[in-house]
Amino acid sequence: MWNPWPEEPPEAEDYCLFLGDAKGRAVPVKETEVNLANCKVTRLVGNRAADMFALYDYGAPTGGIFHGGMLVETDATDIDREKRIGILIYNEQAFNSAKRQHHEYWDWRRNRNESRWTAQERGQMDYDAKNMMHLVRLLLSGENIVKTGEPIVRFDGERLETLLSIRRGEWKFDEIMAFADEKKSVIEAGKGSLPPDCDKGKVDELIASVMKEAGVL
């Protein structure tokens, strides 16, 4: 199962917040008038947070603070301190994670089994419907366990139709995830009613009977 990513890769600027006033609220840089192409940064003196920098706006292109997705700090001796406008908070860890997920998703898109996708793609789906169906199948079975104490081995009726409609690609990705979150909440709320451990004796008996039927014992 993959969470769809747009074709354009994430940008470091997407993971930057700007704090212009110590009493204010940090907001995404892209929601401000700050142009990072005109800025320089230095690490805050005595700052223990590796993601916080003093931000200086020169009002004209400086080459920017990012080069090849890497943050470039300016030497403190080469900074006009009067141009400081606030603090930049850069979540480099989240950016690197996004880059990895974007790469993995599009690598999967390029190498996926096209024969399986031919019928379901149609330019409208960006998830593996078969995998999504199995995700929901397990959640439905888990829901039944916390409600009745029994898993669902064979699906029928409305539950079966739900699974088949997902397999046919009739659900949007967000609809499936909302449905999955709902079932997950039911399972989390009900798992306290389950015994803390299984009856290991009965499990051993079941395994032995299955192995005998298979001719292993």
CYANA upper distance limits for C-alpha pairs under 8 A (distance plus 0.5 A):
  1 MET  CA    127 TYR  CA      6.99
  1 MET  CA    128 ASP  CA      6.42
  1 MET  CA    131 ASN  CA      6.33
  1 MET  CA    132 MET  CA      6.90
  2 TRP  CA    105 TYR  CA      7.19
  2 TRP  CA    127 TYR  CA      6.43
  2 TRP  CA    128 ASP  CA      7.79
  3 ASN  CA    105 TYR  CA      8.35
  3 ASN  CA    126 ASP  CA      8.47
  3 ASN  CA    127 TYR  CA      7.55
  4 PRO  CA    105 TYR  CA      7.69
  4 PRO  CA    126 ASP  CA      6.21
  4 PRO  CA    127 TYR  CA      7.25
  5 TRP  CA    102 HIS  CA      6.52
  5 TRP  CA    105 TYR  CA      7.38
  5 TRP  CA    106 TRP  CA      8.32
  7 GLU  CA    106 TRP  CA      8.21
  9 PRO  CA     99 LYS  CA      7.33
  9 PRO  CA    102 HIS  CA      6.96
 10 PRO  CA     14 ASP  CA      7.57
 10 PRO  CA     95 PHE  CA      7.91
 10 PRO  CA     98 ALA  CA      7.16
 10 PRO  CA     99 LYS  CA      6.71
 10 PRO  CA    102 HIS  CA      8.07
 11 GLU  CA     15 TYR  CA      8.05
 11 GLU  CA     69 GLY  CA      7.67
 11 GLU  CA     95 PHE  CA      8.03
 12 ALA  CA     16 CYS  CA      7.57
 12 ALA  CA     66 PHE  CA      8.03
 12 ALA  CA     69 GLY  CA      6.42
 12 ALA  CA     70 MET  CA      8.39
 12 ALA  CA     92 GLU  CA      8.04
 12 ALA  CA     95 PHE  CA      6.53
 13 GLU  CA     29 VAL  CA      7.65
 13 GLU  CA     30 LYS  CA      7.94
 14 ASP  CA     28 PRO  CA      7.96
 14 ASP  CA     29 VAL  CA      8.10
 14 ASP  CA     30 LYS  CA      7.63
 14 ASP  CA     95 PHE  CA      8.44
 15 TYR  CA     28 PRO  CA      8.07
 15 TYR  CA     90 TYR  CA      6.47
 15 TYR  CA     91 ASN  CA      5.99
 15 TYR  CA     92 GLU  CA      7.68
 15 TYR  CA     94 ALA  CA      7.64
 15 TYR  CA     95 PHE  CA      6.61
 16 CYS  CA     28 PRO  CA      6.46
 16 CYS  CA     29 VAL  CA      6.27
 16 CYS  CA     88 LEU  CA      7.21
 16 CYS  CA     89 ILE  CA      6.06
 16 CYS  CA     90 TYR  CA      5.03
 16 CYS  CA     91 ASN  CA      6.90
 17 LEU  CA     26 ALA  CA      6.19
 17 LEU  CA     27 VAL  CA      5.63
 17 LEU  CA     28 PRO  CA      4.81
 17 LEU  CA     29 VAL  CA      5.61
 17 LEU  CA     88 LEU  CA      6.35
 17 LEU  CA     89 ILE  CA      5.44
 17 LEU  CA     90 TYR  CA      6.97
 18 PHE  CA     26 ALA  CA      5.75
 18 PHE  CA     27 VAL  CA      5.90
 18 PHE  CA     28 PRO  CA      6.60
 18 PHE  CA     29 VAL  CA      5.85
 18 PHE  CA     32 THR  CA      8.45
 18 PHE  CA     86 GLY  CA      7.63
 18 PHE  CA     87 ILE  CA      6.41
 18 PHE  CA     88 LEU  CA      5.43
 18 PHE  CA     89 ILE  CA      6.80
 19 LEU  CA     24 GLY  CA      7.37
 19 LEU  CA     25 ARG  CA      6.81
 19 LEU  CA     26 ALA  CA      5.00
 19 LEU  CA     27 VAL  CA      7.24
 19 LEU  CA     86 GLY  CA      6.17
 19 LEU  CA     87 ILE  CA      5.50
 19 LEU  CA     88 LEU  CA      6.89
 19 LEU  CA     89 ILE  CA      8.14
 20 GLY  CA     24 GLY  CA      7.54
 20 GLY  CA     26 ALA  CA      8.13
 20 GLY  CA     85 ILE  CA      6.75
 20 GLY  CA     86 GLY  CA      4.78
 20 GLY  CA     87 ILE  CA      6.75
 21 ASP  CA     25 ARG  CA      8.05
 21 ASP  CA     86 GLY  CA      7.18
 27 VAL  CA     31 GLU  CA      7.43
 27 VAL  CA     32 THR  CA      8.14
 28 PRO  CA     32 THR  CA      7.60
 29 VAL  CA     33 GLU  CA      8.24
 29 VAL  CA     34 VAL  CA      7.03
 30 LYS  CA     34 VAL  CA      8.10
 34 VAL  CA     57 ASP  CA      8.31
 35 ASN  CA     39 CYS  CA      7.45
 35 ASN  CA     57 ASP  CA      8.44
 36 LEU  CA     40 LYS  CA      8.16
 36 LEU  CA     57 ASP  CA      8.31
 36 LEU  CA     64 GLY  CA      6.09
 36 LEU  CA     65 ILE  CA      6.92
 37 ALA  CA     60 ALA  CA      8.38
 37 ALA  CA     61 PRO  CA      6.05
 37 ALA  CA     62 THR  CA      6.72
 37 ALA  CA     63 GLY  CA      6.39
 37 ALA  CA     64 GLY  CA      4.29
 37 ALA  CA     65 ILE  CA      7.25
 38 ASN  CA     57 ASP  CA      6.35
 38 ASN  CA     58 TYR  CA      6.09
 38 ASN  CA     59 GLY  CA      6.12
 38 ASN  CA     60 ALA  CA      5.46
 38 ASN  CA     61 PRO  CA      4.80
 38 ASN  CA     62 THR  CA      5.56
 38 ASN  CA     63 GLY  CA      7.55
 38 ASN  CA     64 GLY  CA      6.30
 39 CYS  CA     55 LEU  CA      7.34
 39 CYS  CA     56 TYR  CA      5.85
 39 CYS  CA     57 ASP  CA      4.96
 39 CYS  CA     58 TYR  CA      6.31
 39 CYS  CA     59 GLY  CA      8.13
 39 CYS  CA     61 PRO  CA      7.97
 39 CYS  CA     62 THR  CA      6.71
 39 CYS  CA     63 GLY  CA      8.48
 39 CYS  CA     64 GLY  CA      6.18
 39 CYS  CA     65 ILE  CA      6.88
 40 LYS  CA     55 LEU  CA      6.58
 40 LYS  CA     56 TYR  CA      5.73
 40 LYS  CA     57 ASP  CA      7.22
 40 LYS  CA     58 TYR  CA      8.30
 40 LYS  CA     62 THR  CA      7.75
 40 LYS  CA     64 GLY  CA      7.10
 40 LYS  CA     65 ILE  CA      6.09
 40 LYS  CA     73 GLU  CA      7.61
 40 LYS  CA     74 THR  CA      6.86
 40 LYS  CA     79 ILE  CA      8.44
 41 VAL  CA     53 PHE  CA      6.49
 41 VAL  CA     54 ALA  CA      5.97
 41 VAL  CA     55 LEU  CA      5.26
 41 VAL  CA     56 TYR  CA      6.62
 41 VAL  CA     65 ILE  CA      7.21
 41 VAL  CA     72 VAL  CA      8.12
 41 VAL  CA     73 GLU  CA      5.89
 41 VAL  CA     74 THR  CA      6.40
 41 VAL  CA     88 LEU  CA      8.45
 42 THR  CA     53 PHE  CA      6.03
 42 THR  CA     54 ALA  CA      5.80
 42 THR  CA     55 LEU  CA      7.46
 42 THR  CA     73 GLU  CA      5.81
 42 THR  CA     74 THR  CA      6.13
 42 THR  CA     75 ASP  CA      7.45
 42 THR  CA     76 ALA  CA      6.95
 43 ARG  CA     47 ASN  CA      7.96
 43 ARG  CA     52 MET  CA      7.27
 43 ARG  CA     53 PHE  CA      5.05
 43 ARG  CA     54 ALA  CA      6.61
 43 ARG  CA     73 GLU  CA      7.68
 44 LEU  CA     52 MET  CA      7.21
 44 LEU  CA     53 PHE  CA      5.73
 44 LEU  CA     54 ALA  CA      6.20
 47 ASN  CA     52 MET  CA      7.95
 51 ASP  CA     89 ILE  CA      6.00
 51 ASP  CA     90 TYR  CA      5.51
 51 ASP  CA     91 ASN  CA      6.61
 51 ASP  CA     92 GLU  CA      7.69
 52 MET  CA     87 ILE  CA      7.23
 52 MET  CA     88 LEU  CA      6.22
 52 MET  CA     89 ILE  CA      5.11
 52 MET  CA     90 TYR  CA      6.92
 53 PHE  CA     87 ILE  CA      6.11
 53 PHE  CA     88 LEU  CA      5.59
 53 PHE  CA     89 ILE  CA      6.98
 54 ALA  CA     84 ARG  CA      7.47
 54 ALA  CA     86 GLY  CA      6.70
 54 ALA  CA     87 ILE  CA      5.27
 54 ALA  CA     88 LEU  CA      6.69
 55 LEU  CA     84 ARG  CA      6.12
 55 LEU  CA     85 ILE  CA      6.48
 55 LEU  CA     86 GLY  CA      5.98
 55 LEU  CA     87 ILE  CA      5.81
 55 LEU  CA     88 LEU  CA      6.29
 56 TYR  CA     80 ASP  CA      8.24
 56 TYR  CA     81 ARG  CA      7.85
 56 TYR  CA     83 LYS  CA      5.56
 56 TYR  CA     84 ARG  CA      4.57
 56 TYR  CA     85 ILE  CA      6.16
 56 TYR  CA     86 GLY  CA      7.89
 57 ASP  CA     83 LYS  CA      6.08
 57 ASP  CA     84 ARG  CA      6.86
 57 ASP  CA     85 ILE  CA      6.98
 58 TYR  CA     62 THR  CA      7.82
 58 TYR  CA     83 LYS  CA      6.84
 65 ILE  CA     71 LEU  CA      6.22
 65 ILE  CA     72 VAL  CA      5.86
 65 ILE  CA     73 GLU  CA      7.55
 66 PHE  CA     70 MET  CA      5.74
 66 PHE  CA     71 LEU  CA      5.11
 66 PHE  CA     72 VAL  CA      6.36
 67 HIS  CA     71 LEU  CA      7.09
 67 HIS  CA     72 VAL  CA      7.40
 74 THR  CA     78 ASP  CA      7.25
 74 THR  CA     79 ILE  CA      7.66
 75 ASP  CA     79 ILE  CA      7.51
 80 ASP  CA     84 ARG  CA      8.19
 91 ASN  CA     95 PHE  CA      6.92
 92 GLU  CA     96 ASN  CA      6.63
 93 GLN  CA     97 SER  CA      6.68
 94 ALA  CA     98 ALA  CA      6.60
 95 PHE  CA     99 LYS  CA      6.69
 96 ASN  CA    100 ARG  CA      6.74
 97 SER  CA    101 GLN  CA      6.71
 98 ALA  CA    102 HIS  CA      6.47
 99 LYS  CA    103 HIS  CA      6.62
100 ARG  CA    104 GLU  CA      6.61
101 GLN  CA    105 TYR  CA      6.49
102 HIS  CA    106 TRP  CA      6.76
103 HIS  CA    107 ASP  CA      6.41
104 GLU  CA    108 TRP  CA      6.56
105 TYR  CA    109 ARG  CA      6.72
106 TRP  CA    110 ARG  CA      6.65
107 ASP  CA    111 ASN  CA      6.75
108 TRP  CA    112 ARG  CA      5.99
113 ASN  CA    117 TRP  CA      7.18
114 GLU  CA    118 THR  CA      6.40
116 ARG  CA    120 GLN  CA      8.33
117 TRP  CA    121 GLU  CA      6.03
117 TRP  CA    128 ASP  CA      8.41
118 THR  CA    122 ARG  CA      8.01
120 GLN  CA    125 MET  CA      7.36
120 GLN  CA    129 ALA  CA      8.32
120 GLN  CA    168 ARG  CA      7.45
120 GLN  CA    169 GLY  CA      6.42
121 GLU  CA    125 MET  CA      5.65
121 GLU  CA    126 ASP  CA      7.74
125 MET  CA    169 GLY  CA      7.92
125 MET  CA    172 LYS  CA      8.05
125 MET  CA    173 PHE  CA      8.34
126 ASP  CA    173 PHE  CA      8.36
127 TYR  CA    132 MET  CA      8.26
127 TYR  CA    173 PHE  CA      7.55
128 ASP  CA    132 MET  CA      6.75
129 ALA  CA    133 MET  CA      6.57
129 ALA  CA    166 ILE  CA      6.74
129 ALA  CA    167 ARG  CA      5.52
129 ALA  CA    168 ARG  CA      7.65
129 ALA  CA    169 GLY  CA      6.43
130 LYS  CA    134 HIS  CA      7.01
130 LYS  CA    166 ILE  CA      8.32
130 LYS  CA    167 ARG  CA      5.87
131 ASN  CA    135 LEU  CA      6.76
132 MET  CA    136 VAL  CA      6.85
132 MET  CA    166 ILE  CA      7.69
132 MET  CA    167 ARG  CA      8.04
132 MET  CA    176 ILE  CA      8.23
133 MET  CA    137 ARG  CA      6.59
133 MET  CA    163 LEU  CA      5.99
133 MET  CA    164 LEU  CA      8.01
133 MET  CA    166 ILE  CA      6.22
133 MET  CA    167 ARG  CA      6.16
134 HIS  CA    138 LEU  CA      6.72
134 HIS  CA    163 LEU  CA      8.48
135 LEU  CA    139 LEU  CA      6.92
135 LEU  CA    180 ALA  CA      8.50
136 VAL  CA    140 LEU  CA      6.56
136 VAL  CA    163 LEU  CA      7.64
136 VAL  CA    180 ALA  CA      6.88
137 ARG  CA    141 SER  CA      6.73
137 ARG  CA    163 LEU  CA      7.31
138 LEU  CA    142 GLY  CA      6.56
139 LEU  CA    143 GLU  CA      6.56
139 LEU  CA    180 ALA  CA      7.54
139 LEU  CA    183 LYS  CA      6.68
139 LEU  CA    184 LYS  CA      7.31
140 LEU  CA    144 ASN  CA      6.79
140 LEU  CA    152 ILE  CA      8.34
140 LEU  CA    159 ARG  CA      8.39
140 LEU  CA    183 LYS  CA      7.49
141 SER  CA    145 ILE  CA      6.81
141 SER  CA    151 PRO  CA      5.66
141 SER  CA    152 ILE  CA      5.52
141 SER  CA    153 VAL  CA      8.44
142 GLY  CA    146 VAL  CA      7.03
142 GLY  CA    151 PRO  CA      7.15
142 GLY  CA    187 ILE  CA      7.01
143 GLU  CA    147 LYS  CA      6.80
143 GLU  CA    183 LYS  CA      7.03
143 GLU  CA    184 LYS  CA      8.40
143 GLU  CA    186 VAL  CA      7.04
143 GLU  CA    187 ILE  CA      5.88
144 ASN  CA    148 THR  CA      6.20
144 ASN  CA    149 GLY  CA      7.39
144 ASN  CA    150 GLU  CA      6.79
144 ASN  CA    151 PRO  CA      6.45
144 ASN  CA    152 ILE  CA      7.37
145 ILE  CA    149 GLY  CA      4.77
145 ILE  CA    150 GLU  CA      5.13
145 ILE  CA    151 PRO  CA      5.57
145 ILE  CA    152 ILE  CA      8.42
146 VAL  CA    150 GLU  CA      8.36
146 VAL  CA    187 ILE  CA      6.84
146 VAL  CA    190 GLY  CA      5.88
146 VAL  CA    191 LYS  CA      6.17
146 VAL  CA    193 SER  CA      7.46
146 VAL  CA    194 LEU  CA      7.16
147 LYS  CA    190 GLY  CA      7.67
149 GLY  CA    194 LEU  CA      8.01
155 PHE  CA    159 ARG  CA      6.79
155 PHE  CA    160 LEU  CA      5.61
156 ASP  CA    160 LEU  CA      5.10
156 ASP  CA    161 GLU  CA      7.97
157 GLY  CA    161 GLU  CA      6.92
158 GLU  CA    162 THR  CA      6.66
159 ARG  CA    163 LEU  CA      6.94
160 LEU  CA    164 LEU  CA      6.73
161 GLU  CA    165 SER  CA      6.46
162 THR  CA    166 ILE  CA      6.85
163 LEU  CA    167 ARG  CA      6.75
164 LEU  CA    168 ARG  CA      6.65
165 SER  CA    169 GLY  CA      6.97
165 SER  CA    170 GLU  CA      6.07
165 SER  CA    171 TRP  CA      7.68
166 ILE  CA    170 GLU  CA      6.19
166 ILE  CA    171 TRP  CA      6.15
166 ILE  CA    176 ILE  CA      8.48
171 TRP  CA    175 GLU  CA      6.73
171 TRP  CA    176 ILE  CA      6.96
172 LYS  CA    176 ILE  CA      6.93
173 PHE  CA    177 MET  CA      6.83
174 ASP  CA    178 ALA  CA      6.59
175 GLU  CA    179 PHE  CA      6.69
176 ILE  CA    180 ALA  CA      6.57
177 MET  CA    181 ASP  CA      6.53
178 ALA  CA    182 GLU  CA      6.75
179 PHE  CA    183 LYS  CA      6.91
180 ALA  CA    184 LYS  CA      6.55
181 ASP  CA    185 SER  CA      6.68
182 GLU  CA    186 VAL  CA      7.02
183 LYS  CA    187 ILE  CA      6.79
184 LYS  CA    188 GLU  CA      6.62
185 SER  CA    189 ALA  CA      6.57
186 VAL  CA    190 GLY  CA      6.60
187 ILE  CA    191 LYS  CA      6.31
188 GLU  CA    192 GLY  CA      8.42
190 GLY  CA    194 LEU  CA      8.21
198 CYS  CA    203 VAL  CA      8.38
199 ASP  CA    203 VAL  CA      6.93
200 LYS  CA    204 ASP  CA      6.65
201 GLY  CA    205 GLU  CA      6.81
202 LYS  CA    206 LEU  CA      6.60
203 VAL  CA    207 ILE  CA      6.70
204 ASP  CA    208 ALA  CA      6.61
205 GLU  CA    209 SER  CA      6.64
206 LEU  CA    210 VAL  CA      6.70
207 ILE  CA    211 MET  CA      6.66
208 ALA  CA    212 LYS  CA      6.66
208 ALA  CA    217 LEU  CA      8.14
209 SER  CA    213 GLU  CA      6.75
210 VAL  CA    214 ALA  CA      6.72
211 MET  CA    215 GLY  CA      6.69
211 MET  CA    216 VAL  CA      5.61
211 MET  CA    217 LEU  CA      6.29
212 LYS  CA    216 VAL  CA      6.22
212 LYS  CA    217 LEU  CA      5.33
